[in-house]
C-alpha cells in the first residue's frame, strides 16, 4: 500500500470453525428482465421474469414484493405444469388482470403467460422489486430509479427499463437501459427488436434506416381451413378476432436463425395469412422501402391492399390452393428481396399483409417473418445504428447543453448535438419537458454531423428540476435527462459532446464544442473495497495530487457506490495523499499518522462498484468503475490487498492500470499451538496411513509456516520427520504432500508456504505429513509459527482422525 508506516492488516487466526462465505453470483438463474413501472395513459404496469436456464423451477407460492405484492398460486395437482417456470420461459406479472394486460399490450405474444393483478403500485421515481421463493429467499432483485444512470425516459413516456446482460449482476444500475420503442417488449428478448440477429454480418442490411416492422413483431394471423374473409388485406379490415403471435411464425423441425420460431401455427393448410399495422410519420415521397424476409416457401405481399411483391410464387391469379413455385429446405434470412419506390407508404397508419403458400399439401414446414426498412437519406431522419452510452434510446441527436434563466425558475435555451456520421433532418423531432409530450416544441431544419444548435424553450422548473425529452412524431424518445439547477452558475454542458457526463460551467458554449473547466490533478490512487476479516470496516479510498500546486478539496465528495463529503479546509499538496475512510476510528487504529477523513455512508460492493470524485460544484474529477476477475487485481477480493494505481498518469478506467498491493512482507511471525490426547479412534491400514498431520486453508490464501512440531506432552524431540521438505515421490513419509487445490504449495528456506485456490477439506484438498511416532492415549502438542501472506487468514491443523485439531 502507499500508506506510510503501514502495519499488517490481519493476523493469522487458527480455529476449528469453518468460515462460510456468501459468494455474490455473477448472474442469477431466474432474472427480472424488463420493468414497465410508470406506464402512460393508464395502461397496466408490469414486470417480466425470465428463466434463463434449461431447468424448470417450481414457482408455487413465490412472491413479487416491494411496494407491490403478488403471490403465485399454490401447487396444482390437477395441472402441475402451470406451477413451473419452464426452461427459458418468460412470464409477465401485471398490475391488471391477464385479459386486460393483453388488451392493452397487443405486442404481448399469445404463448407468454401473464399473471396478475398485484396489490399496490410501483413508485415511478424509484422502487425496489424482489422476487422471492416460497421460503422467502431472494431469487432476484433490483432497486431502480429515474436519475443518474437510470434514464427518465422510462418514467411515464411508455418506454420500459430493460436488463442489458442477464449474466451479470441484476441489481446494478449500470446493467440496465431503456427500451428502444414505447410499450417495451413484454414476453420476448428486447435486444432482438433493437438489433435483429442475422446468420452472418453480410446478412445485415447495408443501408441503415428506420425499421417499420421487424422479425420479432406481433402479427395477426389466419391459419384455418375456412376461406379467409374478403378484403382481409385492406387497411379497413377488422382483424381483432384473429389470433396473434410474435415472429417468426409457423412450424419447422429445423433450428432457425435470427429470432427463431416464436409462434407455432397449426399444420394442415396450404396457405396462411398475416396482417400487421404500423405508423409512418416521415415523408412518403422521400422514403423507399426495403423488404427482408424469412420465408418457407412462397408468399404474396400487400401494402395497404395493393400487391407489392410475390417471392417464390407463380404468375397469374392466386387462390388459397395455389402452391408456391419454389421449395425451401430451412428458412434463412433473405435481405433486399425487393425495394419499393418512394411514395409507396402513406403518412400515418399503414397495413402490411402476407399470404404464405406451401410448395405441396404434404410440406413439413412453413416459416414467415418480415422486416421493412425505410433507408436513411440525407433528407430524412432515422435512428443511428449506435445507441447512446447510458440508454437504449436510438438516434444520433443528443442533449448537449442547457442554460437556466437568472430569474423565473425556467430554462432559456437547450442545445442539441448530432453524434451521427451524417446530417439529420429534424422536421419530425421535438423537445418536451412532460412525459406525455403535451408541451413539445418542434425543432425543424437539418443538423450536420458533429454540429451543435440551440433552441429557445418555454419549459419551467419544478423543485429546481426539469426533465427534457428529445422525441419523434411517433412518441419514441430519442434522448432524455433530468437536470437540476446548479447552486453556482446557470449552465450545464455535456463533455465530451453528446455524452452523459454533465459539467456546471460559468462560460456557456452556445452552438460550439463544449470544453468546461475541469480539475485534473487529483486522482483516485488506491481503493480497499473488501477488507479481510476481522477488519471489515477498514475500507478506504486514497486521493493523490499529481500536480504542482496545492488543491483545495474541501466540499468535494466521493459518490457512486458510497457517499462521503470532504470537510471544508482540506488541501492536498503536490505529491501527497488524503485518505477517505469507511470508518475513521478503525482506520486510525491501523494507520496512526496518515491524513484521513470520513466516514462513508454505504459499503462499496465486493463484486464491483462505481467510485466517483466530484468537486464542490458537482463536476466529475475522476472515477473508477472497478470490477473483480478478468484483468482486475485478484487479491482485492477479500485477500487482504487493496488495488493500487500503478502510475498516477495512467487511465484509471482500465483494469491494466491497477495492481494488488503487496502485503506479503507486512505481517509478523506468530506462534500457535494446541494440545490433545491421541485417542486413535480409527486405525485403518498401516500406521503411516492413519498417523498423519494434515493442514488445509479455508479459502484462496497463502500462509507461510515454520518450526512445525508435534511434541509429546509439549516438550522433548519433534516427532515430525522431514517437516522442512516437500516430497518428490508422492509419499508423505518423505515430506509434505500437497494435493488438490493446495497443489501450488512449496517449501523454501525450511518454510512451508501453504497456498490454496479454494476451500480445503479433509479429503484430497490439503497438505499432509506422516507422524508414525504417535501413540494411542498419549497427550501431544502441535506447535508452529505462521505468517499471513495473502488471502483468507484461516488455517485448519489436525491429525488424520480429527481428534487433535486447531
N, C-alpha and C positions, 0 to 999 in steps of 0.2 A: 504494500500500500504506500501511497505517497505520504501518509501522515507521519509527522515527526514523533520520535520516541514511541513508536508503535509497540505495544506489548502483545503477547499471544492472545488470540481471540477466544480460544476454547481450551478446556482441559480434558484430558482423556478420562472418561468415566467408565469403569468396568462394573457391570452388574448382571444379574441373572434375568432381568426383564427384557423381553423382546420389544423393540420400538416399532409400532405400527404407524407407518407414514401414509397419509392420504395423498395420492398422486392425482394431479389435475389432468383430466383426459384432454387430449388434443381435440377430439371430436366425439360427440355423443352418438349413440345408435339411433335414437328417436329424437328428431330435432324440430324446433319451431322454425319454419322457413319463410313465412310471409305473414304480415300483420296489416289489416285494414283497421286502424284504431280510431280514425276520425273520418268516416265516410261522408260524402256530400249528399245533399238533397234528401236527408232522412233515410238513406239506404242502410241496410244492416252492416254492423261491424263484424269482422270475422278474423280467425286465426287459422293458419294452415299448419298441419303437423305431418311430418314425413318419416316413415321407417326407411332408413337408407341402408338396411341390411337385408340379407336373404332369410332372416329368421323372423317368423311371426311372433308377435307379442300379445299376451293376454292383457287386454286393456279394461277388463271388467273392474269397475269401481275406481278407475283412475280419475283424477280431478285436474281441471284447469283453474288456477287460482290467481289472485291479485286483487284488484278492485272488482273483478268479476269472479263468479263461481259457477262451475259446471261439473257435474258428476256423470261419468259414463255409466251405462246401465249395468245391473248385476249380470252374472253369467247366465246364459240361456241354454238349458239342456236340450230344448227342442230345436234350437237353431244356433249351435255352438259357434259356427264360423263368424257370426256377427259380433262375437265378443273378442275377436282377434284383429289386431292390426297386421294385415298381411305383408308379406315380403315386398318391399319397395312401394308400398301403398301410401298415397297421400289422402288425408281426410281434412275436412273443413269443419271447424266449430264456430257457430254463428250466434249473434245476439237475437236472431229471429228463428222462426221455425224453418225446417229444411225446404218446404214448399215456397215460403216467402223469400228465402235466400236465393233459390234457383230462379224465381221470377224476377228478382232484382238484378241478378248477375247471369245474363244469358251466355257468357263465355265460360260458365262453370260446366265441365264435362258431365255427361249423364252417368258415367260409370264411377264417379267420385262420390263417396259417402259424405253426407252433411249431417252434423249433429247440432242440436240447439232446441230452444234458446237458453242462453246463460242468464244468470241473475247479476245485476249490476251494470256498470258502464266502464269502458276503458277511458282513461284520462288522456285527452288529446295532447297535452303538453309533456306527458311522460308518465310511465307506469311500469310496474313490474309484473310480468306474466311468468308463471311457473307451471309446468306440467309435472304432476306427482303421481306415483304409482299407488296401488291400494294400501301400501304400508306407510304412505306419507313421504317416501323418499323422492327427492327431486330427480326427475328424469332429464329435464332440460329447463332452462330459464333464461330470461333476458330482461334487462331494465332499459327501456327505450326512452328517447326524449325527442325534442324538436329544436335543439340548439347545438352549436359546435359541429361535431362530426355527424350528428343526426340532422338530416335535412328537413326544413319546414315544409318541403314540397309534399310530404305525406300528411300534413295537418289540414284536412278539410277540402283539399283540391280533388280528391279521387285517386291520387296515387297511393301506393302501398309501400311499407317497409319490406325489403327483400334481403334475405341472407345471401351474402356473396359466396361463401365456401362452407359447405356443411361439414367438411373435415377439419375445420378449425374451430376455435372457441366461439360458441354461440353468444355468450354473454360478454360481448366486446363490440363497442360501437364501431370500431374500425372494420368489422366484418359484416356491416350492414350497408345497404344502399337503398335507393327507391326504385320503384317500377318505372320502366321507360314509357308506359302509357297509363292513362287513367283506368280505374277499376281493377288493375293488377292482373294476376294470372292465377286465380284460385284453382287448385287441383292439378296444375302441371308446372313443369320446370320453367321459371320466369326467364332464365337465361336463353332458352330457345326462342322466345319471342323477340329478344333483343338482337340475337345473332344466331340464326338457324345453323345447325350443324350441316356439313356437307361432306361427301365422301373423300374430297381432296381439295387442296387450295384452288385448283383450277375450276372447281365447280361453283365457286362463289362468283356472283355476277361481277364483271369487270367494272361496270359503271355503278357507283353508289347512288342511292336515291331514296325516295320516300316510299316505304313499304305500305302498300294499300291493303293487301291481305298477305298472310304468311302461313306456312305449313301447320303450325300448332293451333291456328284459329279454329273457332267453333263454327260448324256448318249445320244447317237443317238438311235432312235427307229423306228420300222416299225409297224404301227397299222392300216393297210389297208386290204381290203377284198382280193386283189390280192395276189397271192403266193409271198413269199419272194424271192428275186433274188438268183440265185445259188451262192454258195461259200460265202454267207453272213457272215459266222462265221470265215473266214480265215483272216490272217493278211494283205494280199494284197488287200482286197476288198475296193472299194471306197464308203464310206458312206456319203460323203459330201452333197449329196442331201437329206439325211434323216433329218427329224426334230430332235431337241434336247431339252432336259429339265433336270432339276436337280431332284435328288431323294428326297423323294420317288416318284415313278411314278405309275399311274394307276387311278382307281376311286373307291370310297368307301363311303358308307353312315355313317360309324363309324368314330370317332375321333381316329387317330393313334398316338402312342407314338413315341419317337425318334424325328427325324426332322419333322415328319408329312408329309402329302401328299402335294407335292410342284408342280408336273406337272400332270395335269389331262389329261387322254387319252380318246379317243372316245370309246364308248361301242359298242357291236355287234360282237366282234371277239372271237373265241375260243383261238387263240394263238397270242401272242405279242412277238416281237423280239427286243433285245437290244444289243448294242456294246459300248465298251469304250477301248481306248488305254492308256497305262501308261508306264512310263520308269522305269526300274530297273537297277541300276548300281552296285549292290552288287555281291557277288559270288554265282551263282545259285547252285553250288554243296553243299553249306552250308546253303541254305535257303529253309526250308519248308514253306508252305503257309496254313494259317487257313482261312476258309470261314465262315463268319457270314451273316445272311440274314433277311430281311423282305419279306415274300413270301405268296401269296394267288393266286393260290392254289399249283401248282407244277411247276417244271422247269427242263430244261436240260442245264447244264453249259459247255461252251467250253473255253479252253485256247489255243490260237494260233492254232485254228482249230481242236483241239482234245478234245473229250468229257472227262470231269473230274468228273462230278457228275450229278445225276438226282434225287434230293429230291422230293418226292411226286409223282413220275412218274412210270408207269408200265415198265416192261421189254419188250424187243423186239423193232422192228422198230418204230420210232416216226414220225408222219406226222403233218400237220397243223390242222388236225381234231381229233387228239388224245386227249382224256380227261385225266385229272390228276387222280391219284389213291387215292387222299385224298381231303377232303373238309375242308377249313379253315374258321372259323367264322369271327374273326377280327385279322388281321395280327399283330403279335408281333415279337420282335426281337428274333431270334434263333441263339445262339452262338455255335461255334465249330461244324457246320453242317458236315464238312469234313476237314481233314488235308491232304494236298497234300505233297508228299515226296519231299525232296531236289532234285534239278535237273529238276523240272517241269518248272520253269521260264527260260527265256533266258536273257542274258545281253543285255540291250538296250530296244527297244520298244516291249511290249507285248500287246496282244489284248484279253480281256475277253468278252465273248458273252453269251447271255442267251436267251432261248425261254421259255416263261412263259405260261402255259396252264391252262384253266378254268376247273372246275370239271363238268360243263354242259353248254349247249348253253344258258341256262336261268340264269346263275350265275349273281349275282347282284354286284360283285366287283372283282377287280384284283389289286394286290399291288406287287411292285417289288422294292427292294433295296438291294445292295450287298456291303460287306466290305471284302477286302482281306488284311491280315496282315502277314508279314514275322516276326515270333517271334525272339526276341533278343537272341543271344547266346554269349558265351564268346569270339567268334572269329569274330563277326560281329558287326559293329557299328550300333546303332539305336537310335532314339530320346528318351530321358528320359521323363517319364510322366510329370515331373515337369518342368515348364518354368522358365527362369531367372526372377529375380525380376523386372528388368527395361524394359524388352522387351517380345514380344510374340514368340521369336525365340526358336526353340526346340533343344534339345540335351544337354548333360552334359558337353561338352568341352567348357571352358570359357577362354577368355583372362585374364591373371593374372599378367603379369609384362612386361615392355618394357624398353630397355636400348638404349639411344641415343648415337651416336658416338661423341667423343670430337670435331671432325672436319669433314667437308664434308657435313653437312646437311642431315644425313641419320640415320637409325636405325642400331644397331649392332645385337641385338637378341630380340626375343619375347618368352615369357613363356606362356604355356597353363596349365590349371588345370582341372582335371576330378572331377566334382562335383557330379557324379552319384554314385550309390551303387555297380556298377560292372565295370570290366575292359572294356575299349573301344578300338575297333580296329580303327586305324587312317588311314588305307590304302586308304579310299575313301574321306579323308578330305584334305583341302588345306588352306594355308594362302594367302591373297591377299590384295593389297592396292588400287586397282582400282575397280570401281563399275561394270565394265564388266569382272572382274577377269582375264584379259589378262596377268597379271603378277603373276599369282598364283604360289605358291611354294608347292609341295607335302609334306605331313607330313610323314605318314607311321609308322609302329610299333604299339605297344599297350601301352595304358596309364592306369595304375592301379587306382582303386578308391582312391580319396584323394591325388593323386600324382601330381607333377609338372614336367614339362620337357621343355627345351628351344630349339629353332631353330635359327640358323643364317639366316638373311633375307637381301635382297638387296634393300629394299624399301627406297626411298628418301623422303625428306620433301618438302612441298610447303607452303611458308609463315610460316615456323616453325611448320607445322601441318602434320599429317599423319592419314588416316583412315584405320583401319585394319578390315578385314573380315575373319572369320572362315567359310568356305563354303564347301559344299559337291559336289560330282561329278554331281549332277542334277542341280546345281546352286542355291540351297537353302542355305540361310545364317543361320548359327548356332549361331554366336555371332558377334558383331560389336561395335566399339567405335572409336571416334576421339580423338587423343592425340595431345596436344600442348607441344612443348619442354619447360620445365620449365626455369625460369630465373636463378634459383640456382640448381645445381646438374644436373645429366643426367639420373636419374632413376625415373620411376613411377611404383608403385605397388598397386594392389588391396588389400583392407583389409576390412573384412576378405577375405580369398582366394576365388576368383571367383565372388565376389560381384562387384558392380559398384561404389564404393567409392574409388577414386584413390589418393594416397599419394606420394608426392615428397620426395624422400629419398636420403641421401648421401651413404647409405650402401645397395647395391644390395643384394638380397636374392636368387640368381640364383639356380633353381632346389630345392628350400627349401620353407618352410612355411613362408609367409610374416608376418612381425611384425614391421612395420615402427615406428619411434619415433613419439609420439603424445602428444599434450597438453591435460591435463585432469582436471586441477584445476579451469579453468574459465567456468562457466555455465551461460546459459540464465535463469534468475531467475524471470523475470516478463515481461509481454507484455501487452500494451494497444493498441489494433489494431482498435477499434471502439469507439473513444471518443464521449461523448454525445454532443448534441447541447447546447451551441453555441461554444464549444471549439473543433472544428473538427480537428485542427492541433496539438492537444496535444498528439498524438500518441508517444509511446516510447518503447524501448527495454532495459531492465536493465540487466547488466552483474555483476556477483558476483564471487569473489575469495574465493573458499572454501579450498584453500591450506594453506601452512605455510610460503610461501615465496612470495615476490612481483613478479608480472608477467608484463613484458613489452608488452603491446598490441598495440603499435604504428605500423601502417602499416597493422593491421588486418582489416577485413571488415565484414559487415553484407551483406549477399547476399540472393538470393532466390526470394521472392516476392518483395523485395526492395533492394536498394544498398546504402551503406554509408561506406566510408573508415575512420578509426580512425587515426587522425593525429599522426605523429611521436612524441615520447616523453611521451605518456600516459602510466602510470603504475597503476595497481590496487594492493593495499596492501592486505594482508590476512584479511579476514572478511569485506572487503569494496566493494563498488559498483561503477560502472560507467554507466551512462545512455546515450544511443544513441537515440537522439530525432528526431522526424519528422521535427519539426521546433524549433530551439533552442530559438528564441526570445519568442515564445508563451510559451514554457516550463518554461523559467526563470521568466515569469510574475507570474506563479503559485508556482514555487519551486525555491526560490532565492539562497539557499545555498547547492545545490546538484551539484556534479561533472557531467557535461553534455557535450556531443559533438554531432555533426550532420552536415548537415541536410540530410534526406532521399531523394532519387530521385523519388520514386514512393510510393503510398499508399499501405498498406497491405490490402488484400481482407477481407471484413467483414464476409464472409461466410467460411473462411478457407484459409490458405496460408502456405508456407514453409519459415521458418526463419532459416538461416544458419549463423554461426560464423566461419570464416576461418582465419588462421594465415597469416603471411606475405609471406609464401610460397604457399598459396592457399590450404593448408591442412585443412580438417574439424576439428574443435574443438568441437562443439556441434551443434545440430539443433533441432527445434521443428516444427513438421508438424501438426499445430493445426487445429481443426475443430470447428463447433458450433453445439450444440444439442447433444443428447445422453449423454455420461458421461462427456462431456466437460463442463466447467463452464457456467452458464446460463446468468449472468448479464453482461458478457463481450460483448454481442451483442447490444451495444448501451445503456446499462443500467447504465453506469457511472462507472463500475468496470473494473479493469484490471484483468488478470489471473496471479496468483502468484504460484510459485513453493512451495509446502508445505514444503519440506526439500531439501537442496541442493544436498543431496546424492541420491535422487530419480531419476528414469529414466524419463526424460522429454518427451520421445516419447509416454508415456502412459497418457491418459486423467485423470486417477485417481491420478496422481502426481500433479494436478493443482486444484486451488480453486479460487472462486471470491474474490477479495479484499473487505474488509468490510469498506464501506464508510458511514455507517449509522450515525456515531457519528461526522462526519466531516462537516456537513452543519449546518447553523445557522437559528434560527427562524427569520422570517421577516414578517412584517405586510403588508397586501394587502387590498385594498378597491376599491369599485366603487359605484357610485350613479346613480339614475334614478328615473323616475316617474312611479308609478304603474298604467298603463293605463287600465289594466284589459280588454283587447280586447276580451277575450274569458272567459266565465263563464259557465262551464258545470258541472252539478251535484251540490253536496253540497259544501259549502265554503272550507271544508277540502280537496276537490278533486282538486281545482284549485288554492288554496292559499298555495303554497309549495315552498321550496328552494331545487334545485337539484344540485348535484355535480357529475362530472364524469371526468375520466382521458382519455387521447387520445392515450394511448398505454400501454404496460406492464410497470407497475410502482408501487411505494409505496411512498406515501406522507402523512406526519403527519400534522394535523390541530388542533388548539386550539383557545379558545375565539372566537368562531364563533358567529357573531351577525348580526341582522337586526335592524337598528336604524332609528327612524322617524327623518327626517332632520339631520341625522348624530349624534344625541345626545339622551340622555334620557335612558330609560329602554330597555334592549334587548327584542325584540318581539318574539324571538325563545324560546320555552319551550322544555325541555328535549334534549337540544343540546349536552349534555355531556354523553348521554347513547345511547345504541343501543336497538332497540325494540326487545322484545322477543315474541310478539304476532302477528307480521306481520303488525302492524298498525303504520304508520308514525306519528300518533298523540302522540305516547308514546315513540318515539326515532327514531334514524336513521334506515331506512330500506335499506339494501344493496342488489341489485338484479343483476341477470345475471352474467357477467364476473367480477363484483365487489363483488361477494359473500364472498370473504375472508376478507373483511374489518372488523375492530373491534374497540372497544373503550376501552382505558385503561388510568388510571390516568387523566380522563377528556379530553383525546386527542382522536380525531377521526383519526384512521390510515386507510386511503383510499388505497385499494390495487386492482389493475386491472390486469387481464391476457389477455387483449385485448383492442381494441378501444371501449371506452364508447360511449353512444348516448343519445338521448332524449326519448328513449323508455324503454326497460327493463334493459339496462346495465348502472346502475347509483346507487347513494345513494340519498335518499330523506327524508325530514323532513317537517311536517306541520307548517305553519305560518298563522293561521286564523286571526291574528290581522291586516293583510294588508288591506288598504283601497284604493278604487279606486281614482285616481287623486292625491294621496299623494306622496311626494318625500321621498325616503328612501336611506340609505347607507348600503351596505353589507360589513362587515369588518371581517377579521380573520387573524390569524398568521399561517404561513405554513413553513414546513421544509422538504426539499427533503431527501428521504432515498435511493431510487434506481429507476432506470428505466427512462422513458421519463418524463422530468420535465415540463409537461404541464397539467393544470387543467382548466376545464370549470365550472364556478359557474353561475347559472341562476335561475330565477323564472320559474314557471310552463309554462307560456305563452311566455317565452324568451324575454320579454320586458326589464327586468333588467338582464344584462349579463356581465360577466367578464371572 
